[in-house]
Amino acid sequence: MLNVALLGAGRIGQVHARSIAADKNSRLVAVADMVADAATSLAERTGAKAMTIDEILAAPSIDAVLIATSTDTHSDLIERASRAGKAVLCEKPVDLSLERALACQKAVGGDSVMIGFNRRFDPNFAALKAAFDAGEIGRAELLSITSFDPAPPPVSYVKVSGGLFRDMMIHDFDMACWLMGGAPEKVTAVGSSLVDPAIGEAGDVDTAAVTLTWADGRIAVIKNSRRAGYGYDQRVELLGSEGLLSARNVLENTVEKITADGASSAKPVYFFLERYMRAYETEWTAFVHAVANKSAFPVTLRDGVAALACAEAATRSAKSGETVAVTPDMLGA
């Protein structure tokens, strides 16, 4: 039984608390949050104990920590928990600063920590990846990733998020690196504020498209929007030399109506909890399995740095209007 402490009792922390509870080989024993009442409330609901981070890291009975605090604390907590001998799963991104993330990777090692890119564990995307790895469509040539949120977050969140490329598209950068087998060579990005003028006034964009190019000429295109009124739009399409693989949206139901007037179906599920709850649970199970068997983590700190390097390059490109190289030093190579 893996004894786990959860750092962060906000919305994503509560999602992870459900995943820990759903796994028969792990037990949530402690919760910490900068808001003491939040930690106490979640601890009471889950049968855990509210503790400080210092108490958690000093407790020999706690085997692992799941870091779900604000992004600007991730690198520090990864380093502290690693020094304390805890197994670590940290929510994405590694940090808002690529430089700080690289320092973290250098301090603890690129493979010693698991990063929470939960979309890799979505059964649809995982099946697409498995089919591609099995050679079913030959060599990858063109990847298309669509990721639209149903509605933008509050501007107060946008101001501290690090921007769309680091906060939202970071998932898609990881998906692209995962499917293509490594980081791209070049990134070209454009972004606009079309959904909410206040997002632009805060210095961010809410609508963006990015082209990634690999050294051998393979291409990926990522499209993001903070608003899709019909639901949570999450699609992947991979064109290979011998065919096409696509993962479509998860709909509210599978009923399709066909009449003389045409065909219609249900909308995509509305938000990430409905879309990815199973992925969060599978991600946690994979972490527990790796810790128990002392095997490699399926998503590493090195992967987190690669996605953040793409986000950094995209941010620079969108501001400058120029293509930006993803250099070896940006990956800690």
Residue pairs with C-beta under 8 A, 6 or more apart in sequence:
1 25
1 26
1 27
2 25
2 26
2 27
2 63
2 64
2 87
2 288
2 291
2 292
3 26
3 27
3 29
3 61
3 62
3 63
3 64
4 20
4 26
4 27
4 28
4 29
4 30
4 62
4 63
4 64
4 65
4 66
5 28
5 29
5 30
5 31
5 32
5 51
5 56
5 59
5 62
5 64
5 65
5 66
5 86
6 13
6 16
6 17
6 20
6 28
6 30
6 31
6 32
6 42
6 48
6 65
6 66
6 68
7 13
7 32
7 33
7 53
7 56
7 65
7 66
7 67
7 68
7 69
7 77
8 32
8 33
8 67
8 68
8 69
8 70
8 91
9 17
9 31
9 32
9 33
9 35
9 38
9 39
9 41
9 42
10 33
10 38
10 68
12 68
12 91
13 31
13 33
13 42
13 68
13 69
14 42
15 273
15 277
15 280
16 66
16 68
16 91
16 280
16 284
17 28
17 31
17 42
17 46
18 277
18 280
18 281
19 280
19 281
19 283
19 284
20 26
20 27
20 28
20 66
20 284
21 28
21 46
22 281
22 284
23 281
23 284
23 285
23 288
25 288
25 292
26 64
26 284
26 288
28 46
28 47
28 48
29 48
29 49
29 61
29 62
30 43
30 48
30 49
30 50
30 51
30 55
30 56
30 59
30 62
31 39
31 42
31 43
31 46
31 48
31 49
31 50
31 51
32 39
32 50
32 51
32 52
32 53
32 55
32 56
33 39
33 42
33 69
34 69
36 50
39 50
39 51
40 50
42 48
43 49
43 50
51 59
53 77
53 80
56 62
56 65
57 65
57 80
57 81
57 84
57 86
58 84
62 86
63 86
63 87
63 291
64 86
64 87
64 88
64 89
64 287
64 291
65 77
65 81
65 86
65 87
65 88
65 89
66 88
66 89
66 90
66 91
66 284
67 73
67 74
67 77
67 78
67 81
67 88
67 89
67 90
67 91
68 91
69 77
70 160
71 91
71 93
71 95
71 96
71 161
71 162
71 167
72 95
72 96
72 160
74 90
74 91
74 93
74 94
74 95
74 104
75 94
75 95
75 100
75 101
75 103
75 104
77 90
78 88
78 90
78 94
78 104
78 108
78 113
78 301
79 104
79 107
79 108
81 88
82 88
82 107
82 108
82 112
82 113
87 287
87 291
88 112
88 113
88 114
89 113
89 114
89 115
89 116
89 284
89 287
90 113
90 114
90 115
90 116
90 304
91 115
91 116
92 115
92 116
92 117
92 170
92 171
92 174
92 304
92 307
93 101
93 162
93 166
93 167
93 170
93 304
93 307
93 308
93 311
94 101
94 104
94 105
94 115
94 301
94 304
94 305
94 308
95 101
95 104
95 308
96 162
96 166
98 305
98 308
98 309
98 311
98 312
98 330
101 304
101 305
101 308
102 305
102 330
102 332
104 301
105 301
105 302
105 305
105 332
106 332
108 301
109 301
110 300
110 301
110 302
110 305
110 332
111 296
111 297
111 300
111 301
111 302
112 300
112 301
113 297
113 300
113 301
114 287
114 290
114 297
114 298
114 299
114 300
115 299
115 300
115 301
115 303
115 304
116 283
116 299
117 171
117 174
117 175
117 178
117 299
117 303
117 304
117 307
118 276
118 279
118 280
118 283
119 125
119 171
119 174
119 175
119 234
119 276
119 279
120 126
120 129
120 174
120 175
120 178
120 279
120 283
120 298
120 299
121 279
121 280
121 282
121 283
121 286
122 275
122 276
122 278
122 279
123 278
123 279
123 282
124 247
124 248
124 250
125 175
125 236
125 247
127 247
128 179
128 236
128 238
128 245
128 246
128 247
129 178
129 179
131 137
131 245
132 140
132 179
132 238
132 240
132 245
136 242
136 243
136 245
137 238
137 239
137 240
137 241
137 242
137 243
137 244
137 245
138 240
138 241
138 242
138 243
139 240
139 241
139 242
140 179
140 180
140 218
140 238
140 239
140 240
141 218
141 219
141 239
141 240
141 241
142 218
142 219
142 220
142 221
142 238
142 239
143 176
143 179
143 180
143 218
143 219
143 220
143 221
143 236
143 237
143 238
143 239
144 220
144 221
144 223
144 235
144 236
144 237
144 238
144 239
145 172
145 175
145 176
145 220
145 221
145 222
145 223
145 235
145 236
145 237
146 223
146 233
146 234
146 235
146 236
147 168
147 169
147 171
147 172
147 222
147 223
147 224
147 233
147 234
148 223
148 224
148 225
148 226
148 227
148 228
148 232
148 233
148 234
149 168
149 225
149 226
149 227
149 228
149 232
149 271
150 227
150 228
150 229
150 230
150 231
150 232
150 270
150 271
151 226
151 227
151 229
152 158
152 195
152 196
152 199
152 206
152 226
152 227
153 161
153 226
155 196
155 198
155 199
155 202
158 199
158 202
158 204
159 202
159 203
161 167
161 204
163 203
163 204
163 205
163 315
164 191
164 204
164 205
164 206
164 208
164 224
164 226
165 189
165 191
165 208
165 210
165 311
165 312
165 314
165 315
165 318
166 308
166 311
166 312
166 315
168 224
168 226
169 208
169 210
169 222
169 224
169 311
169 314
170 307
170 308
170 311
172 222
172 224
173 212
173 222
173 306
173 307
173 308
173 310
173 311
173 314
174 299
174 303
174 304
174 306
174 307
175 236
176 184
176 212
176 220
176 222
176 310
177 183
177 184
177 303
177 306
177 307
177 310
178 303
179 220
179 236
179 238
180 212
180 214
180 218
180 220
182 214
182 306
183 306
183 309
183 310
183 326
183 331
184 212
184 213
184 214
184 220
184 310
184 326
185 213
185 214
185 215
185 325
185 326
186 212
186 213
186 313
186 323
186 324
186 325
186 326
187 210
187 211
187 212
187 213
187 310
187 313
187 314
187 317
187 323
187 324
187 325
187 326
188 210
188 211
188 213
188 317
188 322
188 323
188 324
189 208
189 209
189 210
189 211
189 313
189 314
189 315
189 317
189 318
190 208
190 209
190 210
190 318
191 205
191 207
191 208
191 209
191 318
192 200
192 205
192 206
192 207
192 208
193 199
193 200
193 204
193 205
193 206
193 207
194 206
194 207
195 206
195 207
195 225
195 226
195 227
196 206
196 226
199 205
199 206
199 226
200 206
205 318
206 225
206 226
206 227
207 224
207 225
207 226
208 222
208 223
208 224
208 225
208 314
208 318
209 221
209 222
209 223
209 224
210 221
210 222
210 224
210 314
210 317
211 219
211 220
211 221
212 219
212 220
212 221
212 222
212 310
213 219
230 267
230 268
231 249
231 252
231 267
231 268
231 269
231 270
232 249
232 268
232 269
232 270
232 271
232 272
232 274
232 275
233 249
233 268
234 249
234 250
234 268
234 275
235 246
235 247
235 248
235 249
236 246
236 247
237 244
237 245
237 246
237 247
238 244
238 245
238 246
249 268
249 269
250 268
250 269
250 274
250 275
251 265
251 266
251 267
251 268
251 269
252 266
252 267
252 268
252 269
253 266
254 265
254 266
255 265
255 266
256 263
256 264
256 265
257 263
257 264
257 265
268 275
269 275
283 299
286 298
287 297
289 295
290 296
290 297
290 298
302 331
302 332
305 331
305 332
306 331
309 326
309 330
309 331
310 326
312 330
313 324
313 325
313 326
313 330
314 324
316 324
317 323
317 324
